[in-house]
Amino acid sequence: MDASSRNRHAFSSTILLLLIGRGAVFSLMEEEKQATMLSTKVGEYVVFNCPLDFPHDYVIPYILRWNKEGALVFSSYDGGLQATEGYAGRISLVSPDTSYGRGSINLTNIRESDGGWYECSVFFPNRTPSTRPNGTWFHLSVEGGTLLTIPPINQTTLAGETAQFTCVSKDKDAVVTWYKDGVQLSNIPDLNNRASTSNGSLIISPTDVTDPGEYSCAVKNSRGDKQTASAYLNVQYKAKVVKSLSEVYLPYGRSGILDCHFLSNPPLTNIRWEKDGFLFDPYNVPGVFYRKNGSLYFTKVNESHSGRYTCTPGNELGTEGPSPPINVIVQRPPMFTIVPHNLYLRKSGETLEMPCDAVDGDDNHKPKIAWLRKDSLALPLDRIKMQNGNLTIKNLRDSDRGLYQCVASNEAATISSDTEIMIDNVAPRAPYNLSATSNENSVTLTWVPGFERPKVEYSVWYRAADTPEWRTTKITNQGANQKTVSNLSPGRLYEFMVLSQDRHGDGMFSKAIRVSTKGWRSNNVSLHETTPLGQFQQIGPPRNVSVSLTADGYLVTWQPPEFGRDELREYRVRWTQASMEYFYGSAETQDTMFIVPSLEEDKTYYFEVLAVSHNDFQAASNKYMLHVPGYRQIRAIAVGVAVGIAFLLVAAGGSWYVRQLYIKRLQQEAKEEAY
């Protein structure tokens, strides 16, 4: 080859190398241009989002590999996860239920050395070719590593073994302080006695079941710069019983629970109960069930449930053994022999005695009897006396009004009976049954007084429904239950409430109602809305209340409210004698019926059902009147009538018999005269 040819060949080779080098550089630039740039700080975490491209979008077996600058750091195949040294315990797959791709990973407890290039790739071992264009590049920049170079990572250990948290600082003279759940270790004596530090790292030996939590190392240098990193310690141990009662009383005829108090990490996987030395399997015992926490639930306790029980909890690590024997005693619950009245109305300064007494179901001894207020206020110890279950309150005051409860208890169960004390000189009750009629410029309101008492005055509060400002008008006539509000706009919706007042102060507002005045803005002649009114009305009243006599007593039935059923908590049934506002009886139920076992004869009763919401709002139904005949008088009259009729029948029979004898005698005399 001549010199000219050699020169041309060299020139061509140079051009080819330049083109190849330019193409490689261009390819690398394009790859860097498509990489995802991430940044984080030492001690924090970062998520690498890597969607996987499957053939025809159908998931098939695959191998996921994550490389950092060409070296494998994490791989996953068929459920198996492997992480190389330095990444173990810090790297994991992201849940497929999230918005991240199937190949995404979460790297926690970031170190300064974690910065660099990462590649996500996938291989299909059962397919040719085994690769697809799944390579995804990331570049991670680690910021803020002025003090920490290696933060602590999460640890899982067995109780009794050693746990170590690494905390390495760039500054050898920096001060490292350790915290558990935000509390410095020196303030936790038990843990501090088992903990030590070496070059800033924390060593806990041995670990205890009370050690799990968040551990933080705070690094501070001589210039006052501070950096903190945290990790979690998880201490696992065999399931073990931590508390066991020597005796447990269960109430005869009621439901009961027998608990097994244990600790378990990992979570409980099984629990074994034994009774009198034999396996006790609730699945084979009628009326006994397992609860989620492993306790035994007896739907109706009977004598056969008494005995000596043991429980043995277990998890995947095993068990520490059974509990000490628990002696289960079946005892009959207490029963009331005397209960207080439903309501006591007294004047201020008087003395009130409320009776209450109970016995045990087996009548062996008396249960404990105590009194308390249902509003959790303390009883006035300087004015009360409790003797033989009775509560006596001297020198009654306004503060004594409220609901009280007599509680009887023994080892098996607790029962209670409620009563209410009302002081006559307190503010009046709210009016009720507020109704209205309207014309173009006025609305006439009528209501029923909350309680019949002298010198009660009323004021009407009203406003346009679309304005926040309330106006008031006072009724000068004492005892009046009607008021006409004038100077209203036609065709406009208004809200009304009535407030009761007397010398003791303001009472409570009535339930609010809405009424539209007549006029061109409204087609309604007279509208009394019963829709919810915010804080004033949240549930409708029960409907169609009726009472009928059955073999079991007087059956009270009703229909649910038209609105607000989702807010309904319970119904309250009340009945009074005649038109008095004195409760003769009351009861609570969640059904739409209630049976009153007995009522006094020859009396007139008024029944009322209240719908009670979850925030204690009440809506009352219309009252239903029932007259109970005097059955005893009727029976006495019936017996008298029956005796009278029987006497008349006997007299008539006797008269007929005498007449027959007389006729027979006449016939005999006539025959004798004929002979």
LOSE-649172 format. One record per residue (C-alpha): x, y, z; residue in three letters. Coordinates in steps of 0.2 Angstrom, whole numbers. Last residue first. Example, Ala and Ser with C-alpha at 12.3 -4.5 7.8 and 13.67 -1.06 7.14 Angstrom:
<atoms>
       u       v       w   code
      68      -5      36    Ser
      62     -22      39    Ala
</atoms>
This chain:
<atoms>
       u       v       w   code
    -832    -208     474    Tyr
    -833    -192     464    Ala
    -828    -182     480    Glu
    -812    -192     482    Glu
    -807    -189     464    Lys
    -810    -170     466    Ala
    -799    -170     482    Glu
    -785    -178     472    Gln
    -786    -165     458    Gln
    -786    -151     470    Leu
    -770    -158     479    Arg
    -761    -160     462    Lys
    -765    -142     458    Ile
    -758    -136     475    Tyr
    -742    -147     473    Leu
    -739    -140     456    Gln
    -742    -122     462    Arg
    -729    -125     476    Val
    -716    -131     463    Tyr
    -719    -116     452    Trp
    -717    -104     466    Ser
    -701    -113     471    Gly
    -694    -112     454    Gly
    -698     -94     452    Ala
    -690     -90     468    Ala
    -674    -100     463    Val
    -674     -91     446    Leu
    -676     -74     455    Leu
    -662     -79     467    Phe
    -651     -84     452    Ala
    -654     -68     443    Ile
    -650     -58     459    Gly
    -634     -68     461    Val
    -629     -65     443    Ala
    -633     -46     445    Val
    -622     -45     460    Gly
    -608     -54     452    Val
    -609     -43     437    Ala
    -609     -28     448    Ile
    -594     -34     457    Ala
    -585     -38     441    Arg
    -589     -21     434    Ile
    -583     -13     450    Gln
    -567     -23     449    Arg
    -564     -19     431    Tyr
    -565      -1     434    Gly
    -562       5     416    Pro
    -545      11     410    Val
    -547      27     400    His
    -534      30     387    Leu
    -529      46     379    Met
    -515      47     366    Tyr
    -504      62     366    Lys
    -496      68     350    Asn
    -478      63     347    Ser
    -463      72     356    Ala
    -446      76     347    Ala
    -431      75     358    Gln
    -413      80     354    Phe
    -400      70     365    Asp
    -386      71     353    Asn
    -389      54     346    His
    -407      58     343    Ser
    -422      54     355    Val
    -439      51     348    Ala
    -452      54     361    Leu
    -468      44     364    Val
    -483      51     374    Glu
    -497      41     382    Phe
    -511      50     392    Tyr
    -520      40     406    Tyr
    -538      41     413    Thr
    -541      30     428    Lys
    -555      18     433    Asp
    -542       4     435    Glu
    -523       7     439    Glu
    -512       2     425    Leu
    -503     -15     422    Ser
    -489     -23     411    Pro
    -485      -8     400    Val
    -480     -16     384    Ile
    -469      -7     371    Phe
    -469      -5     353    Met
    -459       3     339    Thr
    -443      -5     345    Asp
    -427       4     352    Gln
    -434       6     369    Thr
    -434      17     385    Glu
    -447      17     398    Ala
    -458      30     408    Ser
    -471      29     422    Gly
    -484      40     431    Tyr
    -475      56     426    Phe
    -484      71     433    Tyr
    -489      84     421    Glu
    -507      81     425    Met
    -520      80     411    Ser
    -527      63     417    Ala
    -513      51     424    Gln
    -497      51     415    Thr
    -488      40     402    Trp
    -471      41     395    Arg
    -462      30     381    Val
    -445      35     377    Arg
    -438      30     360    Tyr
    -420      27     355    Glu
    -405      33     345    Arg
    -413      41     330    Leu
    -401      51     319    Glu
    -403      40     304    Asp
    -422      41     306    Arg
    -421      60     304    Gly
    -437      62     294    Phe
    -455      55     295    Glu
    -453      48     312    Pro
    -456      30     316    Pro
    -473      23     318    Gln
    -481      19     335    Trp
    -487       5     346    Thr
    -491       4     365    Val
    -498     -13     371    Leu
    -507     -13     387    Tyr
    -504     -29     397    Gly
    -498     -47     393    Asp
    -515     -53     387    Ala
    -518     -38     376    Thr
    -526     -21     379    Leu
    -523      -8     365    Ser
    -513       9     365    Val
    -510      19     349    Ser
    -497      32     343    Val
    -499      37     325    Asn
    -482      45     322    Arg
    -466      47     332    Pro
    -459      65     331    Pro
    -446      71     318    Gly
    -428      72     321    Ile
    -415      86     320    Gln
    -424     102     326    Gln
    -417     117     335    Phe
    -398     115     330    Gln
    -402     116     312    Gly
    -420     117     308    Leu
    -425     100     302    Pro
    -441     100     292    Thr
    -458     101     301    Thr
    -464     116     292    Glu
    -480     124     297    His
    -487     132     281    Leu
    -503     142     280    Ser
    -510     147     263    Val
    -495     141     254    Asn
    -493     149     236    Asn
    -479     160     243    Ser
    -471     176     236    Arg
    -488     184     231    Trp
    -494     184     249    Gly
    -498     173     264    Lys
    -485     173     278    Thr
    -474     157     279    Ser
    -471     148     296    Val
    -456     139     302    Arg
    -455     131     319    Ile
    -443     131     333    Ala
    -444     119     348    Lys
    -448     129     364    Ser
    -435     139     372    Phe
    -429     135     390    Met
    -433     144     406    Gly
    -427     161     411    Asp
    -426     167     429    Gly
    -433     162     446    His
    -446     176     446    Arg
    -454     168     430    Asp
    -449     166     412    Gln
    -454     154     397    Ser
    -447     157     380    Leu
    -457     154     364    Val
    -448     151     347    Met
    -453     157     329    Phe
    -444     156     312    Glu
    -451     166     297    Tyr
    -453     163     278    Leu
    -459     177     268    Arg
    -475     179     257    Gly
    -480     195     265    Pro
    -468     205     276    Ser
    -472     205     295    Leu
    -479     220     304    Asn
    -488     209     317    Ser
    -484     194     329    Val
    -500     187     337    Thr
    -498     179     354    Lys
    -506     164     362    Gln
    -503     154     379    Asn
    -507     168     391    Ala
    -502     164     409    Gly
    -497     181     414    Gln
    -503     195     401    Asn
    -489     206     396    Thr
    -482     195     382    Ile
    -465     201     377    Lys
    -459     203     359    Thr
    -442     198     353    Thr
    -432     200     337    Arg
    -418     188     331    Trp
    -405     193     318    Glu
    -397     179     307    Pro
    -407     183     292    Thr
    -414     171     278    Asp
    -427     163     290    Ala
    -435     180     294    Ala
    -434     181     313    Arg
    -444     177     329    Tyr
    -443     176     348    Trp
    -459     176     357    Val
    -459     181     376    Ser
    -468     172     390    Tyr
    -473     175     408    Glu
    -476     163     422    Val
    -484     170     437    Lys
    -491     154     444    Pro
    -486     136     439    Arg
    -493     124     426    Glu
    -478     116     418    Phe
    -472     117     400    Gly
    -486     128     395    Pro
    -495     122     379    Val
    -493     133     363    Trp
    -502     145     351    Thr
    -494     157     339    Leu
    -503     169     327    Thr
    -493     176     312    Val
    -495     193     304    Ser
    -494     203     288    Asn
    -501     192     274    Glu
    -510     179     285    Asn
    -504     166     296    Ser
    -508     151     308    Thr
    -496     144     320    Ala
    -492     129     332    Ser
    -480     126     347    Leu
    -484     109     355    Asn
    -472     113     369    Tyr
    -467     127     381    Pro
    -450     125     389    Ala
    -450     121     408    Arg
    -450     135     421    Pro
    -435     141     431    Ala
    -432     133     448    Val
    -443     135     463    Asn
    -452     118     462    Asp
    -436     108     463    Ile
    -436      92     453    Met
    -428      76     458    Ile
    -427      62     445    Glu
    -426      43     448    Thr
    -416      29     440    Asp
    -414      11     445    Ser
    -397       1     444    Ser
    -390     -16     442    Ile
    -373     -23     444    Thr
    -367     -41     441    Ala
    -357     -55     447    Ala
    -347     -50     462    Glu
    -362     -40     469    Asn
    -370     -24     465    Ser
    -385     -13     468    Ala
    -385       5     461    Val
    -398      18     465    Cys
    -397      32     452    Gln
    -401      50     452    Tyr
    -406      62     438    Leu
    -407      81     441    Gly
    -411      94     454    Arg
    -400      96     469    Asp
    -392     112     463    Ser
    -409     121     466    Asp
    -407     117     485    Arg
    -415     104     496    Leu
    -412     106     515    Asn
    -409      88     519    Lys
    -406      74     507    Ile
    -410      56     513    Thr
    -405      41     502    Leu
    -411      24     507    Asn
    -401       8     505    Gly
    -402       3     523    Asn
    -395      20     528    Gln
    -388      34     517    Met
    -388      52     524    Lys
    -386      68     514    Ile
    -383      86     518    Arg
    -365      87     523    Asp
    -360      75     509    Leu
    -368      85     495    Pro
    -367      71     482    Leu
    -354      74     469    Ala
    -358      78     451    Leu
    -357      64     438    Ser
    -373      69     428    Asp
    -380      53     433    Lys
    -379      57     451    Arg
    -374      43     463    Leu
    -382      31     476    Trp
    -374      15     483    Ala
    -381      -2     487    Ile
    -369     -17     490    Lys
    -378     -34     488    Pro
    -387     -42     503    Lys
    -382     -60     508    His
    -387     -78     503    Asn
    -403     -73     494    Asp
    -398     -83     479    Asp
    -403     -69     468    Gly
    -395     -57     480    Asp
    -406     -44     488    Val
    -410     -26     485    Ala
    -416     -10     493    Asp
    -420       8     488    Cys
    -430      22     496    Pro
    -429      40     492    Met
    -430      52     507    Glu
    -432      71     504    Leu
    -431      85     516    Thr
    -438     102     512    Glu
    -428     118     510    Gly
    -432     121     491    Ser
    -449     113     486    Lys
    -451      95     481    Arg
    -456      86     465    Leu
    -449      68     465    Tyr
    -450      58     449    Leu
    -448      39     444    Asn
    -452      33     461    His
    -438      24     471    Pro
    -435       5     470    Val
    -439      -8     483    Ile
    -435     -27     481    Thr
    -422     -25     468    Phe
    -413     -40     462    Met
    -394     -44     463    Pro
    -386     -56     451    Pro
    -385     -75     453    Arg
    -367     -81     455    Gln
    -358     -93     444    Val
    -340     -95     451    Ile
    -325     -97     439    Val
    -309    -101     447    Asn
    -295     -96     435    Ile
    -280    -108     436    Pro
    -263     -99     432    Pro
    -260     -95     414    Ser
    -253    -108     402    Pro
    -236    -108     394    Gly
    -223     -95     387    Glu
    -230     -99     370    Thr
    -223    -101     352    Gly
    -214     -90     339    Leu
    -228     -91     327    Glu
    -240     -85     341    Asn
    -248     -94     356    Gly
    -259     -90     370    Pro
    -263    -104     384    Thr
    -279    -101     394    Cys
    -283    -110     410    Thr
    -300    -113     418    Tyr
    -306    -120     435    Arg
    -325    -123     436    Gly
    -342    -115     434    Ser
    -350    -115     417    His
    -362    -129     421    Ser
    -371    -118     433    Glu
    -378    -107     419    Asn
    -372     -91     410    Val
    -382     -85     395    Lys
    -372     -79     380    Thr
    -355     -84     387    Phe
    -341     -75     378    Tyr
    -323     -83     380    Leu
    -309     -71     377    Ser
    -297     -74     362    Gly
    -295     -56     357    Asn
    -307     -58     343    Lys
    -320     -66     354    Arg
    -323     -85     355    Tyr
    -340     -91     358    Phe
    -350    -101     371    Val
    -369    -104     369    Gly
    -368    -122     364    Pro
    -351    -130     368    Val
    -342    -139     354    Asn
    -335    -123     345    Tyr
    -331    -116     362    Pro
    -318    -129     364    Asp
    -313    -133     382    Phe
    -299    -145     383    Leu
    -299    -155     399    Phe
    -290    -151     416    Gly
    -305    -144     425    Asp
    -308    -132     410    Lys
    -295    -129     397    Glu
    -293    -115     384    Trp
    -281    -114     370    Arg
    -277     -99     360    Ile
    -270     -97     342    Asn
    -261     -85     331    Thr
    -258     -70     342    Leu
    -248     -56     334    Pro
    -229     -57     332    Pro
    -228     -50     346    Asn
    -239     -56     359    Ser
    -245     -50     376    Leu
    -258     -59     387    Phe
    -274     -56     397    His
    -286     -70     395    Cys
    -304     -64     398    Asp
    -319     -73     403    Leu
    -335     -64     398    Ile
    -353     -66     404    Gly
    -370     -64     397    Ser
    -385     -66     409    Arg
    -394     -80     417    Gly
    -382     -82     431    Tyr
    -369     -68     432    Pro
    -351     -73     431    Leu
    -339     -71     445    Tyr
    -320     -73     442    Val
    -307     -79     454    Glu
    -288     -81     454    Ser
    -287     -67     441    Leu
    -273     -69     428    Ser
    -262     -55     421    Lys
    -247     -56     409    Val
    -250     -72     400    Val
    -237     -75     387    Lys
    -235     -76     368    Ala
    -217     -78     362    Lys
    -207     -63     359    Tyr
    -203     -50     346    Gln
    -195     -33     349    Val
    -197     -20     335    Asn
    -186      -5     336    Leu
    -189       9     324    Tyr
    -177      22     317    Ala
    -174      40     318    Ser
    -161      54     312    Ala
    -157      71     320    Thr
    -145      85     314    Gln
    -139      99     325    Lys
    -126     113     321    Asp
    -121     122     338    Gly
    -104     127     332    Arg
     -96     113     343    Ser
    -106      99     334    Asn
    -123      92     338    Lys
    -129      75     333    Val
    -147      69     339    Ala
    -150      51     338    Cys
    -168      45     338    Ser
    -176      29     343    Tyr
    -195      26     339    Glu
    -203      12     349    Gly
    -202      -6     355    Pro
    -192      -8     372    Asp
    -206     -14     384    Thr
    -204     -32     378    Val
    -186     -31     384    Asp
    -169     -31     375    Thr
    -153     -37     383    Pro
    -143     -28     379    Ser
    -147     -11     370    Ile
    -132      -4     360    Ile
    -133      14     354    Leu
    -120      21     341    Ser
    -111      37     345    Gly
     -94      30     345    Asn
    -100      17     357    Ser
    -116      20     368    Thr
    -124       9     381    Ser
    -141       4     386    Ala
    -148      -9     399    Arg
    -148       3     414    Asn
    -155      17     402    Asn
    -170       6     398    Leu
    -175       4     416    Asp
    -171      22     421    Pro
    -180      31     407    Ile
    -175      49     409    Asn
    -157      45     404    Ser
    -164      39     388    Leu
    -170      56     383    Gln
    -189      56     379    Val
    -195      59     361    Gly
    -201      41     358    Asp
    -184      35     364    Lys
    -170      48     363    Tyr
    -151      46     361    Trp
    -139      61     362    Thr
    -123      62     351    Val
    -110      75     354    Val
     -99      80     340    Ala
     -80      79     342    Asp
     -78      66     329    Lys
     -87      77     316    Asp
     -92      67     301    Lys
    -105      58     312    Ser
    -110      39     313    Val
    -126      34     321    Cys
    -128      15     321    Thr
    -142       7     331    Phe
    -139     -10     340    Gln
    -151     -22     347    Ala
    -145     -37     358    Thr
    -155     -52     362    Glu
    -167     -55     377    Gly
    -183     -52     367    Ala
    -180     -56     349    Leu
    -175     -43     337    Thr
    -181     -32     323    Thr
    -171     -16     319    Gln
    -175      -1     308    Asn
    -160       9     302    Ile
    -149      22     311    Pro
    -140      36     301    Pro
    -123      34     293    Ile
    -115      50     287    Thr
    -123      62     299    Leu
    -115      80     302    Leu
    -116      90     286    Thr
    -126      77     277    Gly
    -139      90     271    Gly
    -142      84     254    Glu
    -141      67     245    Val
    -143      67     226    Ser
    -151      52     218    Leu
    -150      49     199    His
    -163      37     192    Phe
    -163      27     176    Trp
    -177      15     170    Thr
    -172       0     160    Gly
    -188      -9     154    Asn
    -185     -11     136    Pro
    -188     -30     136    Arg
    -177     -44     141    Thr
    -178     -63     141    Ser
    -180     -64     122    Pro
    -187     -77     123    Thr
    -198     -80     138    Arg
    -197     -91     154    Asn
    -184     -81     163    Pro
    -192     -64     160    Phe
    -180     -51     165    Phe
    -183     -33     173    Val
    -173     -18     175    Ser
    -172      -3     187    Cys
    -156       7     186    Glu
    -148      18     200    Tyr
    -135      32     198    Trp
    -127      41     213    Gly
    -130      46     231    Gly
    -132      32     244    Asp
    -115      35     252    Ser
    -123      50     261    Glu
    -135      39     270    Arg
    -154      38     268    Ile
    -163      29     282    Asn
    -176      22     270    Thr
    -176      17     252    Leu
    -193      13     245    Asn
    -194       2     229    Ile
    -205       3     213    Ser
    -205     -12     202    Gly
    -225     -13     201    Arg
    -226       5     197    Gly
    -232      18     210    Tyr
    -250      23     212    Ser
    -252      12     228    Thr
    -260      -6     229    Asp
    -244     -14     222    Pro
    -236     -10     239    Ser
    -218      -3     237    Val
    -204     -15     237    Leu
    -191     -14     251    Ser
    -175      -6     255    Ile
    -167      -1     272    Arg
    -167     -18     282    Gly
    -153     -24     270    Ala
    -145     -10     260    Tyr
    -128      -9     267    Gly
    -125     -28     263    Glu
    -135     -33     248    Thr
    -154     -34     247    Ala
    -164     -50     243    Gln
    -182     -52     241    Leu
    -192     -68     237    Gly
    -210     -67     231    Gly
    -206     -76     214    Asp
    -191     -65     211    Tyr
    -185     -49     218    Ser
    -167     -41     218    Ser
    -159     -27     227    Phe
    -141     -19     227    Val
    -133     -26     211    Leu
    -118     -16     206    Ala
    -118      -6     189    Gly
    -119      11     196    Glu
    -132       6     208    Lys
    -142      -9     201    Asn
    -160     -14     205    Trp
    -165     -31     198    Arg
    -183     -38     196    Leu
    -184     -55     189    Ile
    -201     -60     181    Tyr
    -215     -73     180    Pro
    -229     -66     169    Ile
    -241     -51     171    Val
    -251     -49     155    Tyr
    -250     -31     148    Asp
    -247     -38     130    His
    -229     -42     135    Pro
    -226     -34     152    Phe
    -219     -16     154    Asp
    -214     -13     172    Leu
    -217       4     181    Pro
    -202      10     191    Cys
    -205      24     204    Asn
    -190      26     216    Phe
    -196      31     233    Val
    -185      41     245    Val
    -182      41     263    Tyr
    -175      52     277    Glu
    -159      50     288    Gly
    -148      60     276    Val
    -158      71     265    Lys
    -167      69     249    Thr
    -165      72     230    Ser
    -171      63     214    Leu
    -168      66     196    Met
    -177      54     184    Thr
    -166      49     169    Ala
    -172      53     151    Gln
    -159      67     149    Lys
    -145      55     156    Glu
    -150      42     143    Glu
    -150      55     129    Glu
    -133      62     134    Met
    -126      44     135    Leu
    -133      41     117    Ser
    -125      57     111    Phe
    -109      53     119    Val
    -109      36     111    Ala
    -114      43      94    Gly
    -100      56      94    Arg
     -88      42      99    Gly
     -94      31      84    Ile
     -93      46      72    Leu
     -76      51      78    Leu
     -70      33      77    Leu
     -76      33      59    Leu
     -68      49      54    Ile
     -51      43      61    Thr
     -53      27      52    Ser
     -56      36      35    Ser
     -41      48      38    Phe
     -30      33      42    Ala
     -36      24      26    His
     -33      39      15    Arg
     -16      42      22    Asn
     -12      24      19    Arg
     -18      25       1    Ser
      -7      40      -2    Ser
       8      32       6    Ala
       7      17      -5    Asp
       0       0       0    Met
</atoms>
